[in-house]
Amino acid sequence: MHNTNSLHGASTGVLMALAAAVLWGTTGTAQSLAPAGLSPLWVGALRLAIAGVFFALLVAWAGRGAWQSLARLSWPHALLAAVCVAAYNLSFFAGVKAVGVGLGTAVAIGSGPIWAGLMQTVLQRRWPTPVWWAGTLLGVAGGTLMALDGAQRMPFNAAGIALCLLAGLAYSSYALLNQQMVRQVHPGAVNLVVFGGAAVLAVAAAAVLTGPWTLSAGAWGVMLYLGVVATGVAYLLFSNALRRISGATGVTLALAEPVTAFGLAIVVVHETPSVLAFLGLAGVLAGLGLVIWSELRSTRRA
């Protein structure tokens, strides 16, 4: 398998990454519709397990070629990516519990693109363009305003902030590792290994930290949506996007996630955001526009 370097390929990659972010943005609303009582750690673990089953079925449907492509898989990279996915789920939920949803989401999602830009520079020796940095920082600032709008004020918690920063680092590390693997191996097969491994780690951690889980019949529909659509389909789109665009750009385009959550909060939950939140929305959209323009311009020059 080869990377598609054309402008058309990059445009397709951008759309796939945005579609993945839109699906991720439905997670909060879906969880709000679920019956209360299930630990957030179990929500994260079960969605990974369901996504693992989704990828197993996908690879079985794809046929022998998908299985044979695993011969080219870098198993150290795959295991490290699985650790990153599990670490993201656990540290994000723990960090949000410590510092609040607004601040925790802002730190975790906002730090991801910055981590990715720095790691891409160090590991791949590819310094993102000044336009990319301008768009990323503008988008992060806008996303922070949106996330903090109306958020419950909680005492400063250094450990909680550190966990949210760890979540951003884990997510961006997964993205860069995943990009290297899906350019050589079938994306479904890569994600089967990564999410299968992450599910084992996350389920074990949830069992140790919170004890056994109980899930009502009404909650299974929400969990299936979270596992199949908001995780399985979303990460399949994201993996295919990373075959066409840079890892740093893919992580930044995830800032479309809070935009989706913002719209759903208004339409479904009937929230009333402040003017500051709408300014943040404008910042995110402008930042995403700059990042997309930078990515397409770099592709055109290449």
N, C-alpha and C positions, 0 to 999 in steps of 0.2 A: 504494500500500500504506500502511496506517495502523497505528499502534501500538495494541495492545490494552491499554486501561487498566483493565479490569475485574479484580476479585479473582481470578476464574477464570483470566484470562489471565496474571496474575502468578504464580499457583500453577503453571500449566503451564510458564512460563518458568523457575521455580526447578527443577522436575523435569528439564527439558531440560538446564540448566546442570550439575546434579548427574550426569546420565547422561553428559554429555561428560567430566566430571572422572573418572568411573569408567573410561571408555575410556582416557583419558590415563594413568590409574594402572596400566594393564596394560602400558605401554610397557617399563618396566624388566625385568619378568619375561619378556616376549617377546624382548627383546634378549639376556637371559641364556641363552635356549634356542638362539640363533643360533650357527652356527659362528664361532669366533674368527678374527681376522685383518683384518676390515674396519674402516677408520678411523671413529671416531665422527662426524667431519665428513661422511664419505660417507653414513653412516647417516642423518644429518639431512638432507642434500641429496637423497638418493634418495627418502626418505619424502615430501618436499615435491613432488618431480617426479611421483611416483605419485599423490599427492593431487590435483595439477593435472589429471592425466588423468581421475581420478574425477569432478572437478567439470565437466570438458568433456563427459563422457558424461551427467552429470546434466542439464546445460543443454540438450544435444541432445534428451534425453528429455522435458524440460519443454516444449519447443516454442518457437514464435515469440515468445510473450509474454516469456519469460525474456531472449531476445536483445534484444528491443525495449526492455526496461527499462534496458539499458545506456546508453540515450540520456540517462537521468537521473543517471548515475554521475558523481561528482566525481573526475575522473582524478588531480588532485593528491593527494587523500585516498587513492585506491587505490594510487598509486605509493608514497606514504609508508607505508601499511600493509604493502605488500610488503617494503619496506626493513626495517620493524620485525620482520616474521616471519623474514626471513633473519637479521637481527641477533640475534634471540632464539636461534635454533638455533646459530649460530656462537659467540656469547659464552657461552651456557650450557655447551656441550660443552668449550670452552676453559677456562672458569672452573672447572668440576668437575675437569678434569684437573689444574689447578694447586692446588686447595685440598682435593680429596677429594669423594667423592659426598655424604656426609652434610652437611657444612658448605655445600657448593656448592648443593645442593638446598634447604636451609633458607633460605639468603640469597636465592636466585632466586625461589622460590615464595613465601616469606614476605614479601619486599619488594613483590611485585606488588600485593596489595590496598592497601598503604599508598600506593604510587605512584598507584594508581587513585583512591583517596579524595582525595588532594591535587590531582590533575589535574582531577577532576570539580568540585572546589571552585573552582579557578582558571578553568578554561575554560568550564564550564557554570553557574558561580555557584550550585552546589547543594552545600551543606555536608551531608555525611551525618549522620544523627542520632547522638546520644551512644550509643544502644543499638547502632547499627551499628559504631561505633568500638570499643565494649567487646567485641562479639562478634568483630570482626576481629582485634583485638590478642590476645584469648584464643586464637583459632584459630591465629594465627601462632606464639604461644608454644608451644602444644601441638604444632604441626607441627614446630617446631624441636627439641623434645625427642624426637619420633619419628625425625626425620632424623638426629640426632646419636647415637642409641642404637647403640652398638657400632661407630661409625664409626672408620675408621683415623685416628689422630692425625697431622697433618702440620704442618710449620712454617708460621707465619703468612705469608701471601702477599698483600700489599696489592693487587697487580695482579689476582690471581685473584678476590679479594673484589669489586673494582671491576667485573670482567667479569660476575660473578653479579648484582650490583646493576643493571648495564646490561641484563642479560637480563630481570630483573623489570620494569624501566622499558619495555623494548621490547614485552614481552607486554601490559602494561596499556595502553600507547599503541595497540597494534593493536586491543585490545578497544573502546576508546572511539571510535577511527576507524571500526571495523567497525559499531558500533552506529548511527552516523550514516548510513552507507551502506545497511545492510540495511533501514532503515525507508523507503527510497525505491526500492530496486532489489531484484530477485530475489536471495535469499541465495546461490543456486548461482552466479549470474553474478558477483556480487561476489567470491566466493571463487575463482572461476576466474581472474579478473584478478589478485587478490592472491597466490594461491599459485603461479600460473604465473610471475608476476614474481619472487616469492621463490625459486622453484626455479632460475630462470636465475642469480640472484645467488649462491645457495648452491652450485650445481654449479660455477660459475666459481671461487668462493673455495676450495672443496675441491680442485679440480684444481690450483690454484696452490700451496696450502699443503701438500698431501699427495701430489700426483702422481696418475697414473691408478689406477682401482680395478679389482679383480677380485672377482667374486661367485660363490661356488659354487652349485651347483644346490640344495643343502639350505638355503641362506640366502634364496633367493627367496621361499619361503613366508612366512618371518618378515617380510621387507621388504614383501610385499604386504599382510600383516596391518597392519603399522605404517602404511603409506601409505593403504590404503583404510578400515580400521576405526578405528585409533587416531588418525588424522589427518583423513581425509576425512569420515567419518560423525560423528566427534566435533566437528569445527569446524562442520559443518552444523547439528548440534544447538545448539552454542553460539551461532551466528549467529541462529538462530530464537529462542533464549532472550533475546538482547539486544533483540529487538523488543518484549519484554514486561516486562523488569526493567531496573533501572539498570545502567550499565556497571560501576560500583564493586562492586555486589553480585555481578554475574556473575563478576568476577575473584576475589572472596573465596570464592565457592562452588567455585572450582578447588582449594581446600584439601581437598576430598574426594578429590583425586588421591592424596596420601600415605596416606589411610585405605585406599584400594583396594590400593595397593602393599603396605601393612602386612599386610593380610589375605592377599594372594597369597603374600607371603614366608613366612607361617606354613604355608599349605595346600600350596603348590606346591614351594617351596624348602626347607621344613621348618626354618626358622629359629626360634630361641627368644628372643623379645624380653624385655627386662628390665622390672621393675616401672615404671621411669621412662618407658619407651616406652608402657606402658598408661595411665599418667597423662597423657602427651601426647595419646594417642588420645581420652581423656575430654575434654581441653581443646579439641581440634579439634571434636568432636561438639557440645559445649556452645556453642562459638563459632559454629558453623554454625547452630545452633538460634536463637541470638539474632539473627544477620544475617537469616535467613529471616523471623523474627517482625517485625523492623524493616521489611523490605521490604513484607510483606503489610499491616502496619499503615499504612504510608505510602500504599499503594495504596488502602486502604479510606477513608482520610481524603480522598484526592484525588477 
